[in-house]
Amino acid sequence: MLIQLSHGGGGGATAQLVQSVFAGRFKNPYLQRMEDSAVIDLNGPLAYTTDSFVITPLFFPGGDIGRLAIAGTVNDLLMMGARPRFLTAGFILEEGLAIADLERIAESMAQAAAEAGVELVAADTKVVEGKGGLYINTSGLGPIDSLHPVRANLAQPGDAILVSGPLGDHQACIMSQRMGIQNGIQSDVAPLNGPVRALLDQGLAVHCLRDATRGGLTTVLNELAATSGCAAELEEAAIPVRPETRALCEVLGLDPLTMANEGKFVAIVAAEAADQALDILKQCPQSAGACRIGTMTAGSGVILNTRIGGRRRLNIPWYEGLPRIC
Amino acid sequence: MIEPVTMPMPAAPRTIEEARAILAQDHGPRLTLMEVCGTHTSAIAASGLRALLPTSVRLVSGPGCPVCVTPSSYIDRLCELALQPGHLVLCFGDLIRVPGHHSSLSEAMAGGGQVRMIYSPLDALKVCQDNPNLTIVMAAVGFETTAPSYALLLKRAIAGDIRNLRLLTALRRMPPALDLLCAADNAIDGFLAPGHVSAILGSKAYEPFAAQYHKPFVIAGFQPTEVLIGIARLVQLCRREKERQAEDDLADDRDWSEIVENLYPAIVRPEGNPRAQAVLAEVFRYEPAVWRGLGEIDESGYRLAGDFAAYDAGPLEAGIEQELPGCKCGDMMLGRLEPRDCPLFGKTCRPDHPVGPCMVSSEGVCGIHYRYSEQGY
């Protein structure tokens, strides 16, 4: 069965689609009331965010657009020191999309939401003409309850820079899929509640958190350094990248440090908390490959001390990298 | 043969530490070395290798970025074809954003043009089979490294009776450009030779240049360590050669092959790759070709020959390459200038608005310098 324009008409076909695909998978008192809005009760301060997900292919090794739509928004809440609680989702379906695929995606969203401990409290579906595509917007809400404030402007010279695991896998996976390259690279897409809440709940002096999504580590650190008014100095040899991802990047002329991750984050923590933070991260399955990769220093920008003893700046890429000719 | 009285050839460095020591101890009149290949330029920038060079060694970049030397008129023609009903253009990713005179392929796509990015030229066969009603135009850009795969593509197309494929060629040969570089007044003392191109041509291909122009060549791989060791070795060879030439050791019977050194023997053999050379000779003939920034160079282009000419998407209009006033890309590719010497660099010429060819591609020297310099925004 394929999605047809009539599935978006608001009549019986729409109701049937919502019932068969979504209602059984997202069971909670908020949704079950089937009202125009969810009524929720939360005390501030609250973190509130939204993101739209447009990815080809819809299914890829390690995940799918549904898991991505949950993890992306949950992770943005976590990075503010919030405890993610409620999500909304908007689906834009193109006619021709297989309903079986939509069911798989809804199932994957339900699973990711359970992992992340969030409830989907409102949702909407529209159908447009097209070629079987699917776009999802999610927004999320959660109370900020970390002991210390976590903000982009709080990094200080001397702070340790940690990453939660090997970089570049998500984009390397998607590129391989789009180009028909056979390899074992999997997307790292995952909600990061485990490691982030472990850090925050220990009351460690975590100054900044950011998930290294589009633009990768390079972009995140440039932003944090600029906002905090200091520099980041990294040791190339300490930055984790899986051999298979590194090999793909070398062949295509891409830089894993500017490539997107969907389940990795950067933590900037006070020097004295660095060892304990790293230990905590290594104990969580999602951040078992965590490493300390550098230190915040006085100055500006991001500096890389390379393996051969050279030194250079890491600048924010102008465009997403494209595979080269030779 | 007259035995030289000069110091014996020093041993080549084998480790990062030995290479760094050679560079750290180097002194004397300034040496200018050129890395010909864009992949080397990229590796040098990414590894921060310049920080390890003494003030006595200057590195300049050559014309070894295939996208950068591709004429604007070629991009214009690709855009026209992409927008023509019944046509689909296939290309590598780094061609997509290169500006022609009027637009880039990226802009043509936004205007409804049919363009698809591929990973290997052989991917074109399946696209042809899947789209029998479309004319598939393969953008064939590159040097000796890439040209054999286009040759192979056409042989397979003929064998599989695929008729809806056309190649718009801007394939270039490196030796005629090297000759131009050696002869130009650019004070280059030695060359880091392109590793991939050398794999096809063989290390012997550089011996005639060494003999004619008395300049050392070192062939190196692309790992940062290999590049560092290659540059340190090139410094050793250049210093020794300067000393010999100061002693007037330019005897006709000198064995000039000793200043061509292959540090990439796992990939590069003295004779190169005979199978690749044979397929190139079968499918292509040489023709004069325009290099963006350098102008027309005799015998430097590959054109489809014999039966293969039926797959040719046609020649380009012989337009004159008009670069914008002030653009110094030609001087850049001849090693006369570095990006920071160009008044447009980082000002009117930026990756989001490239004026000249060296800024357009991921392997163009100005684009690389911009990305890795403090001027990156």
Chai-1 contact restraints between the chains, C-beta under 6 A:
chainA,res_idxA,chainB,res_idxB,connection_type,confidence,min_distance_angstrom,max_distance_angstrom,comment,restraint_id
A,M179,B,Y119,contact,1.0,0.0,6.0,A-B,restraint_1
A,G253,B,S362,contact,1.0,0.0,6.0,A-B,restraint_2
A,T306,B,S47,contact,1.0,0.0,6.0,A-B,restraint_3
A,T306,B,G48,contact,1.0,0.0,6.0,A-B,restraint_4
A,I308,B,I16,contact,1.0,0.0,6.0,A-B,restraint_5
A,I308,B,S47,contact,1.0,0.0,6.0,A-B,restraint_6
A,I308,B,P224,contact,1.0,0.0,6.0,A-B,restraint_7
A,I308,B,T225,contact,1.0,0.0,6.0,A-B,restraint_8
A,I308,B,L228,contact,1.0,0.0,6.0,A-B,restraint_9
A,G310,B,S47,contact,1.0,0.0,6.0,A-B,restraint_10
A,G310,B,G48,contact,1.0,0.0,6.0,A-B,restraint_11
A,G310,B,L49,contact,1.0,0.0,6.0,A-B,restraint_12
A,G310,B,A51,contact,1.0,0.0,6.0,A-B,restraint_13
A,G310,B,L52,contact,1.0,0.0,6.0,A-B,restraint_14
A,R311,B,G48,contact,1.0,0.0,6.0,A-B,restraint_15
A,R311,B,A51,contact,1.0,0.0,6.0,A-B,restraint_16
A,R312,B,G48,contact,1.0,0.0,6.0,A-B,restraint_17
A,R312,B,Y372,contact,1.0,0.0,6.0,A-B,restraint_18
A,R313,B,E374,contact,1.0,0.0,6.0,A-B,restraint_19
A,N315,B,R371,contact,1.0,0.0,6.0,A-B,restraint_20
A,N315,B,G376,contact,1.0,0.0,6.0,A-B,restraint_21
A,W318,B,P351,contact,1.0,0.0,6.0,A-B,restraint_22
A,W318,B,D352,contact,1.0,0.0,6.0,A-B,restraint_23
A,L322,B,G93,contact,1.0,0.0,6.0,A-B,restraint_24
A,L322,B,D94,contact,1.0,0.0,6.0,A-B,restraint_25
A,P323,B,G93,contact,1.0,0.0,6.0,A-B,restraint_26
A,R324,B,D94,contact,1.0,0.0,6.0,A-B,restraint_27
A,R324,B,S362,contact,1.0,0.0,6.0,A-B,restraint_28
A,I325,B,P66,contact,1.0,0.0,6.0,A-B,restraint_29
A,I325,B,F92,contact,1.0,0.0,6.0,A-B,restraint_30
A,I325,B,D94,contact,1.0,0.0,6.0,A-B,restraint_31
A,I325,B,G142,contact,1.0,0.0,6.0,A-B,restraint_32
A,C326,B,G142,contact,1.0,0.0,6.0,A-B,restraint_33
A,C326,B,T145,contact,1.0,0.0,6.0,A-B,restraint_34
A,C326,B,T146,contact,1.0,0.0,6.0,A-B,restraint_35
A,C326,B,H196,contact,1.0,0.0,6.0,A-B,restraint_36
